């Protein structure tokens, strides 16, 4: 029974900070976090971070109204400023109608309609609440920020439930809907720059998440999540336009025509150069397309299945967490009017330990890895001229959280990175020379009520 109560409370985790009671059946909550980020080696979300930048902040206001014992409305507005990646515009983070069809001491079942957070893994649904994160940010190896907007929530339906079993406590969610992409981070991540025309405006999402806490092992939590995504590139340039751009390329004007050899397309890792693909182009033409793919996109359909396996164990003053992510990707891309389809898998994992040294102080450490192509650990297919280490990342993070009062918290964190798979992409990053080895340092203060 106690686990069921905890689960019901967890359904509204983004709302579970210190509350401001408006009436008997409604509350308003809020949070704000201001960060200072210093990234001397690579521009983290913008060039300002190389010299240290305060251009990182989050402000949220959320609440709910209980219309009846089984029906409530909940929502949150959020402003998120992340260097040059996110401009801080106010947006509706979630807004939903929640109806609980059935509830008993042993089980419950309900439905949410509207814009609903996707409960993927341990942190996706609460990643925007500073107090709910393990540090200044969630583990990038499985929650990488370039796809945050794509996987965060859906406009659709979410069914959820919980069941108290003899062996333990089981909770589940099933969801389906669409998500409007509000910034070009996905295109920048794939192509290394803004496409000449068009973009991915909407993504179709459906998913499932399960969580189980066995009775025989106190403090253990197991979870599994799956999310299927489908997106199509809209408004792309015509083949004639792409061919004209290719013919006018400075690289081709100054290059001799050579034999066809295989090349690869940066962030998507698609290899070209076979007798049946681009066999009418010179090596210089193929190299120009590979080095500047965003200029020559004439179509794209992207399908992926995101799976996440999670385990967490708490004992004494420790909380140990590990998650493993695998994406099964199947993109079909058209460059200068010629299409090809390829499949590859992406994987990542992290191991994390949190020590609650005192009531108001916790320390944490995390090691993580991510590979855009799980079968190509050397990252030969995934690279850009300006960013040759785009295909993988390894990172070691250390940090501390100090709860100054019930409302105020101070955080400090440092990350040592090898590879740039989770370096945030932003307009203008293609003008920078990205280093393989890079560190970031951050300090943040948060307030919540």
N, C-alpha and C positions, 0 to 999 in steps of 0.2 A: 504493500500500500504506500509506504514512504517513497519508493522509487517512482510510483505513478504520480505522486504529488510533485516530485522533482521534475519529472518529464513535462507535466502540464506547465510548470513555471518556465521550463526551458523553451517552450514553444514561442515565448515572447522574450527571448534573451536580449534582443536589441532594446527592449523596453525595461529591462530589469536593473537599471541603475537607480540611484536614489531618486525617489519619486516626489513630484509635487501634486498633492491631491487637489483636484478641481471640484469633485463632488464624490458621493458615495460610490459611483460606478464609473468614474473616469479619472485618468491621471495624465500628466504631461511630464516628460523627461527631456533632458538635453545634455550635450557634451560638446566640448571644444578641445582641440589639441593643436599646439603650435610646436613645430620642430625646426631644428637647425641641422642641416646636412652638409657635411664636408666630404667631397669625393675628389681628391687631388689627381688621381690617375685617369679616370674616365668621367665624362659628363653624365652624372646621374640625374636623369630626367631634365637635363638642361645644362648649359655651360656655366651658369652662375654657381653651381654646386662645387666647381673646381676650386673656387676661392672661399667657399662656405656660403650658404644661402639660408635665409629664413622663409623662402618661398614655398613652404610645405605646411599646410594646415588643413584641419577638418573641423567642420561645425555641423552639428545635427540637432534636430528637434523632433521628438516623436511622442506618441501618445495613443491612448485607446479610449473608447466609449463602450461600455457594456450595455447593450440595448435590452438584453434579457439574460437569465442565467446561462443560456446556451448560445447566445448570439452577441458578437462584438465586432466593432470596426476599429482597425488599427492602421497607423501610417507613420511615415517618417520623411522629412525633407532633409536634404544633405547638400552641403557645399564642400567640395574637395579640391584643394589647390595642391598640385604636385608638379612644381617646376613648370616646364613647358609641355608636360604630358596632359595635365588636366587643368582647365582654366578657372576653376572655382565657381562655375555657374551653379545656381540653385536648381536642384532637380528633385523629383519625387523618387525616393529610394525604394520605398514600398508603400502600398495602399491596398488594403484588403478587407473583405468581409469574411468573418470566421464563424461558421456554424457547427456546433457539436451535436451530432445526431444522437449519440448514445454515450453514457458515462456511468460507470459502476466502480466499486473498489478494485475490481480485477481487470477492467478493460475500458477502452474508450475508442470512439471513431468520430471523425469530423471532416469538414471540407473548407477550403479557403478559395475565394474567388477574387481576382484582381491582379495586382502586381505583388508577387510573392517571392521572398528570398529562397534560393535553392539550398537546401540543407545537405550540401556535399561535404563529406569529411567532417573534421572537428571544428573548422574555422570559417568556412565560406560564408555561412549565413550571418556570422557575427564579426566579419573582418573589418567593418567600418566603425566598430565600437572600441575605443582605445583600451578600456579595462578588460575586454574579452580576448584581446590578442596576447600571444606569448611574449611579445616585445613591441618595438616600434612598428613592426610590420609582420605579416604572416609569412610562413616559410615559402620562399619563391620557387623551390624545386617542384612543388605540387600545386601551388596557388599563384603561379607567375602572373605578374601584374598586367602584362600586355593583353591578357585575355580576361581580365577582371570584369569588364562591362559585359562581355559576351556570355559568361557563365554565372554571373551574380544572381540574376532573378529572371522570372518569366512573367509575361502578361497572359494569364490563363487560369488553370485550375490545379489545385493541390489537395490530394486526399491524404489523410494522416490517421494514425491509430497507435494504440499501445495495448500490450497484453502481459499480465502477470502470470508467468508459468511456474511450474514446480521447480524447473531448473534455473530460472532467472527471469529477467525483465526484457521484453522485446518491444521495440518501437520501430515504425516504418513510415515512409512517405512515398507517394507516387505523384508526379507532376507532368504537365504538358502545357506548352504555350509558345508564344513568340517573344522576341526581345529586339527592340530597336537599338542599334549601335549608334552611340552619340558622339564618338570621336574616332579618328582614323588609326588608332593604335594597332589594330589587327593588320591593316594593309601595310603599315610601316614595318611591322614585325616580319611579314611574309616577303615583301618586295624591297625592303631597305629604303623606301621613299614613298612619296605620294604618287599614285597612278596618274597617268596623263588625263584620264577622264573616269568618272564613275567611282564606285566603291561598294562595299557590302553594307547595306542599310538595315537589313533585318536578318535574324537568325531564328530557325525553328529548333526548339529544345524539348526533349522529353527525358524523364529520368526516374530513378528509384534509389532510395537510401534505406539501409537497415542498421539498427544498433542493438547490441545485446550485452547485458550485464549479468554474468553468471552468479548464482547465489553462493556457490562453493568457494569463489575467490573474491573476497571483498576488495573493492577498489579497482577491479579490472573492467574495462569497457572495450568491446570489439565493434567495428563498424565496416560496412561495405557500401559503396556508392557507384552508380553508373549514370552517365549522362550522354545522350546522343544528340549531336548538333548537325544541322544542315544549313548552309548559307550559299547564296548565289550572288555573283558580282553583277551589279546593275549599272547601266549607263556607260558601258565601256566604249572606247573609241573604235572606229571601224578598221578593218584590215587595211584599206587604202591609206588612212591617216597614219597608222603605225608604219607602213612601208615607206611613206613619204618622210617620216621622222628618221627612219633607219638610213635612207639614202642621203639625208642631209647631215648625218652624224659626222662630226669632226674626226672621230676615230677612223671612219671608213674613208674619208677624203684623203687621209694621210697613210693608209695601209695598203699593202699589196694584196691581191687576191691569192689565197692559199687553199690547200686541200681541207676537206671537212675533217674535223677531229671532235671528239666528245667534249662538251662543256657542261657546266651545271648552273642551275638557277638558284642562287642565294638561299633565302629563307625557306623555300619549299623543297630544296634538295632534289629537284627534278633534273635528270641527266638527258642531254640532247646530243645529236650528232650521228645517229644511226642512219642507215641508207634510206629509211622510210620517213625520217623526220629532219626537216631543215636541210635536206641533201642538195637543195638548190642555192644554199648560202655559202659564202666563203667563211674561212675560219675567223677572219676579222669581223664579219657580220655576226656570227654566233657569239664571239667574245663580247661584242658590244651589247648584245641582248642580255648575256649572262651578267655582265658588269652593271648594267642599268635596266633591270627587268621592269621597273615601274613605268618606263617610257613606252613599253611595247605590249602591255597586257590588252588583249581583245576579248577576254572572257575567262571566267573561273567559277567552278562549282566545287565546294569544299564540304566533305562529309567526315565526321570524326566520332568515335566512341571513346569517351573519357571514363576510365575506371579508377577507383581509389579504394585502397585497403588500409584500414586504420586500427591501431591498437594503443591503448592508454592504460597506465597502471599507477595508482597513487598509494603510497604507504608512508607512514610517519610524516616527515616534512618534505617528502619528495613526490614529484609527478614526472613520470617517464612517458614519452610519446613518440610513436614512429608511424609514418605513413608512406605507402608506396603507390605511385601513380603510373598508369600506362594508357597512352592514347593510341588508338588504331585509326590512322589517317588514310583517306582515299580521295585526294584532290584530282580534279580534271581541269587543266589549264590550257588556255589558248594564247599563244604569243604570235603576233603578226599573222593572225588568222589560222595558224596551224595548232591542232590540239593534241594533247597526250594525257594519259592517265597513269598514275603511279600510286603504289601503296607503300607505306612505311610506318613504323611504330616509334613513338616517343615515350621515354620513361624517366622517372625521377623518384627520389626518396629523401627522407631526412630522419635523423635520430636526435631527439631533444630531451634534455634533462632540466627540470626546474627545482630549485631548492628554496624552500620558504624558511630562510634563516631566522627571521623574527616575524612577529605579527605584522609589521609594517614594511618588511624588506624581503625581496626575493631576488635570487640570482639565477641565470639560465645560460645554457650553452647549447649549440646546435651544429651538427655537421650535415651537409646535404649535397646531392649531386643531381644533375639533369642532363639528358642527352636527347637532342631533337631527333636523331636516328639511332635507335637502340642497337642496331646492327653495325653502326659506323661510329665507334667510340672515338676515333681520331678526327671526326668532324670534317672529312674531306669534301663532302657534298654540300654542307651547309656553311656558306661563308659569303661575304661581300669583300670587295677590294678594300674598303675602309674598315671592315670588321671581320678579319679572318678567323676569329675564334667564336663566331656566332653560334656554332652548333653544339656547344656544351658549356656546362658550368659546374664548378665545385666550390663550396663555400664553408667557412668556419665562422660562427657568430658567437659573441659573448655579450651579455648585457645584464642590467640590473633595473629593478623597479622599486621605487620608494614611495609608499603611501603616506604623503605628508599629513593628510587629514582625511575625513570621510569624503571630501569633495575633490581634493587636489592630489595629483600623482606626478612624480618626476621619473623619467626614464633616460637611460644612457645605453648606447649600443655601438659595437664595432664589428665589421664584417671583413674578412679576408677572402678574396675571390680569385679563382683561376678559371678563365673562360667567361664568355659574355652572353650566354643563352638567356639569362633573366635580367640583363641590363635593359631598363625601360627605353622603348623607342619613341621618338618625338620628331616633329618637323624640324629638319636641319641637322639631324644626327649624321646624315650621310656626308656632311661636310667636315666631319671630325675624323681623326685617326684614332681608332679604338684600340686600346691595349689589352693584351691577354691577361695580365696580372693587375688587379686593381683592388683598392680598399675603400671602404666608406666608414664614416664616423657620424653619429647622430646623437643629439640630445633633444628631449621633448618634455613639455609640461602639459598636463591635461587637467581639465575641470569637468565635473559632471554633477548633475543634480537629479 
